[in-house]
Amino acid sequence: MKTMKIDFRHSQAAHCENGATSNLLRYHGIELSEPMVFGIGSGIFFSHMPFIKMNKIPVTSFRPYPGMIFNRVTKRLGVKIVRKKFSDPDMAMTELDNLLEKGSPVGMLVGVYNLSYFPPEYRFHFNAHNLVVFGKEEGKYLVSDPVMERVEKIDYEELKKVRFAKGTYPPKGRMYYIDDVDTNYDLKNAILVGIKMTCKHMLHIPIPMFGVKGIRFLAKKMNKWPEKKGPKIARLYLGQVIRMLEEIGTGGAGFRFIYAAFLQEASKLERLE
């Protein structure tokens, strides 16, 4: 069996998209920590959208839509990227192999439920998990999953299955990779742009389901859950909020710890104008 292996350094992270972005940038010569990626990408956010359900429970999110952090960071650093999605699973796998042969590590969205290396207690129907595939050995793909301690391996059929998982926000074989890098990027400007967007989105979106207004909106609804939904459903709703807040790769506290680390790291740079 053909071996394809790229000299790619795997590093564990608290959150998958931050970690995948940081690892891909590092491979292309841009060293940014996970908190710095998260801050530049305006990653901290809040939304509670009762009309969108995941596992029959309203969606509460402490981050923007999947893919936005990667898009914002690369744009603000002048990095050219390519994004693709597919309707044909075999075509998606062929394109992946072609990129690996060219020496390009590939980021992608997958469903968590059928990832064999995930502990059973962490497998649920979540289709926006990011990982990087960077090679192939003995018929298995080499996977840099940012939330795992070491490099994992999965076979062709398993990777195809998780790339085309069903359910809410199906990944549809989505993948992305870095095409060109400008190493003369303006880090200070990228930081400032990231902070300003974060402030704008948390404070000035007029719709009450987002930002600080959204937190207040959810708090009022939570008080009424036991009465309106009954104790059993109220517990399920609350459990989902806690899971999204503390467990789904956020590093805890709805990303606030990671964002605080970003501000601390940014403060050590020369004065930002």
C-alpha positions in Angstrom: 0.0 0.0 0.0 1.2 3.5 -0.9 2.6 5.6 2.0 2.0 9.3 2.0 3.3 11.2 5.0 3.8 14.9 5.5 6.2 16.3 8.1 3.3 17.7 10.2 3.6 18.6 13.9 0.5 17.6 15.9 -0.3 19.7 19.0 -3.3 19.2 21.3 -5.7 22.0 21.8 -8.8 22.8 23.9 -11.0 23.4 20.9 -11.0 21.7 17.5 -11.2 24.6 15.1 -8.7 26.7 17.0 -6.3 23.7 17.1 -6.7 22.7 13.5 -6.1 26.3 12.4 -3.1 26.7 14.6 -1.6 23.4 13.4 -2.1 24.2 9.7 -0.7 27.7 10.1 2.4 26.3 11.9 3.0 23.8 9.1 3.1 26.8 6.7 5.5 28.8 8.9 3.1 31.0 11.0 3.5 30.2 14.7 0.3 31.3 16.6 -1.0 29.9 19.8 -4.5 28.5 20.1 -5.6 31.6 22.2 -4.1 33.9 19.6 -6.0 32.1 16.8 -9.2 32.3 18.8 -8.9 36.0 19.5 -7.9 37.1 16.0 -10.7 35.0 14.7 -13.2 36.8 17.0 -14.1 33.3 18.3 -16.0 34.3 21.5 -19.7 34.8 20.9 -23.1 33.8 22.2 -26.3 32.7 20.6 -29.4 30.9 21.7 -31.7 29.9 18.8 -34.7 28.0 20.0 -36.0 27.5 16.5 -32.9 25.4 15.6 -32.7 22.1 17.3 -29.8 19.6 17.8 -30.9 16.3 19.2 -34.4 17.8 19.7 -32.9 20.5 22.0 -32.6 24.2 21.1 -29.1 25.2 20.1 -27.1 27.3 22.4 -23.6 28.3 21.2 -20.7 30.1 22.7 -18.8 30.5 19.4 -19.6 31.6 15.8 -20.7 29.4 13.0 -18.2 26.5 12.3 -15.5 27.6 9.9 -15.7 31.3 10.7 -12.7 31.3 13.0 -10.5 29.7 10.3 -11.8 32.1 7.6 -11.3 35.2 9.7 -7.8 34.3 10.9 -6.5 33.5 7.5 -8.1 36.6 5.9 -6.7 38.9 8.6 -3.2 37.4 8.1 -3.4 37.5 4.3 -3.3 33.7 4.0 -4.9 32.3 0.9 -7.1 29.2 1.5 -9.2 26.8 -0.5 -12.5 25.4 0.7 -14.4 22.5 -1.0 -17.5 20.4 -0.4 -18.8 17.4 -2.3 -21.9 15.5 -3.2 -19.9 12.3 -4.1 -18.1 10.6 -1.1 -15.7 8.7 -3.3 -14.8 11.9 -5.2 -14.2 13.6 -1.9 -11.7 10.9 -0.8 -9.9 11.0 -4.2 -9.4 14.7 -3.8 -8.1 14.2 -0.3 -5.5 11.6 -1.6 -4.5 13.9 -4.4 -3.8 16.8 -2.0 -1.8 14.5 0.3 0.3 13.3 -2.6 1.1 17.0 -3.3 2.3 17.4 0.3 -0.7 19.5 1.6 -2.2 18.7 5.0 -6.0 19.0 4.8 -8.5 20.3 7.4 -12.0 18.9 7.4 -15.3 18.8 9.1 -16.6 15.5 10.4 -19.3 13.9 12.5 -18.1 12.8 16.0 -20.5 9.9 16.5 -18.6 7.3 14.4 -15.0 8.3 15.2 -13.7 5.0 16.5 -10.9 6.6 18.6 -13.3 8.8 20.5 -14.2 7.4 24.0 -17.8 6.2 23.9 -19.0 8.8 26.4 -17.9 11.6 24.1 -19.6 10.2 21.0 -22.8 12.0 20.1 -24.4 13.4 16.9 -22.2 16.5 16.4 -21.2 17.2 12.8 -18.9 20.2 13.1 -15.8 18.7 14.5 -12.5 19.8 12.9 -9.4 17.7 12.3 -6.4 17.6 10.0 -5.4 14.6 7.8 -1.7 14.7 6.9 -0.8 11.3 5.5 -1.5 7.7 4.9 0.3 4.6 6.3 -0.6 0.9 5.7 -4.0 1.9 4.3 -4.9 4.1 7.2 -5.1 7.9 7.3 -3.0 9.8 9.8 -5.2 12.2 11.7 -4.2 15.2 13.8 -7.3 15.6 15.9 -6.7 18.7 18.0 -8.6 17.4 21.0 -6.6 14.2 21.2 -3.2 13.8 22.8 -1.5 12.0 19.9 -1.9 11.2 16.2 -4.7 8.8 15.5 -5.3 6.5 12.5 -8.6 5.6 10.7 -9.3 3.6 7.6 -10.8 4.7 4.3 -14.4 3.7 5.1 -14.5 5.2 8.5 -13.1 8.6 7.3 -15.6 8.6 4.4 -18.5 7.8 6.8 -17.6 10.6 9.3 -17.1 13.1 6.4 -20.6 12.4 5.2 -22.4 12.0 8.5 -26.1 12.7 8.6 -28.2 14.9 10.8 -28.0 18.6 11.8 -25.4 20.5 9.8 -24.2 17.6 7.7 -20.5 18.1 6.8 -21.0 17.0 3.1 -17.3 16.2 2.8 -16.2 19.8 3.6 -12.5 20.3 3.6 -10.1 23.2 3.5 -6.4 23.8 3.1 -3.9 26.6 2.9 -2.8 27.5 -0.6 -0.4 30.4 -0.1 1.1 32.3 2.9 2.4 35.9 3.3 4.9 35.7 6.1 5.0 39.5 6.3 1.6 39.6 8.0 0.6 42.4 10.4 -0.1 40.7 13.7 -1.0 43.8 15.6 -3.6 44.9 13.1 -5.1 41.4 13.0 -5.5 41.4 16.8 -7.2 44.8 16.8 -9.6 43.8 14.0 -10.4 40.7 15.9 -11.1 42.5 19.2 -13.2 45.2 17.5 -15.4 42.6 15.8 -15.8 40.7 19.1 -17.0 43.9 20.8 -19.4 44.7 18.0 -21.0 41.2 17.9 -21.3 40.9 21.6 -22.7 44.3 22.2 -24.4 45.7 19.1 -26.4 43.0 17.3 -30.0 44.3 17.7 -31.6 40.8 17.6 -32.0 39.6 21.2 -30.8 36.1 20.7 -27.1 37.1 20.2 -24.3 38.5 22.3 -24.9 40.0 25.7 -28.6 40.4 24.9 -28.8 36.7 24.0 -27.4 35.7 27.4 -30.1 37.7 29.1 -32.7 36.2 26.7 -31.6 32.7 27.6 -31.6 33.4 31.4 -35.2 34.5 31.2 -36.2 31.4 29.3 -34.4 29.1 31.6 -36.4 30.3 34.6 -39.6 29.2 32.8 -38.4 25.8 31.6 -39.5 23.8 34.6 -43.0 25.2 34.5 -43.4 25.3 30.7 -41.5 22.2 29.7 -41.7 20.0 32.8 -38.8 18.9 35.0 -37.6 16.1 32.7 -37.3 18.3 29.6 -36.0 21.2 31.7 -33.1 19.0 32.8 -32.3 17.9 29.3 -32.3 21.6 28.1 -30.1 22.6 31.0 -27.7 19.7 30.5 -27.3 20.7 26.8 -26.4 24.3 27.8 -23.8 23.0 30.3 -22.4 20.6 27.7 -22.0 23.4 25.2 -20.6 25.7 27.9 -18.1 23.4 29.5 -17.5 20.2 27.6 -17.6 20.6 23.8 -14.0 21.4 23.4 -14.3 24.9 24.7 -11.7 24.7 27.4 -14.4 25.6 29.9 -16.6 28.6 30.7 -17.9 29.2 27.2 -14.4 30.0 25.8 -13.8 32.8 28.4 -10.6 31.2 29.7 -9.2 31.0 26.1 -10.2 34.5 25.3 -8.6 35.8 28.5 -5.4 34.0 27.6 -5.5 35.7 24.2 -5.9 39.2 25.8 -3.0 38.3 28.2 -0.8 37.2 25.3 -1.7 40.3 23.2 -0.9 42.6 26.1 2.7 41.5 26.0 3.2 42.8 22.5 4.3 46.4 22.0 1.5 48.9 22.4 -1.4 48.4 20.1 -2.6 51.5 18.3 
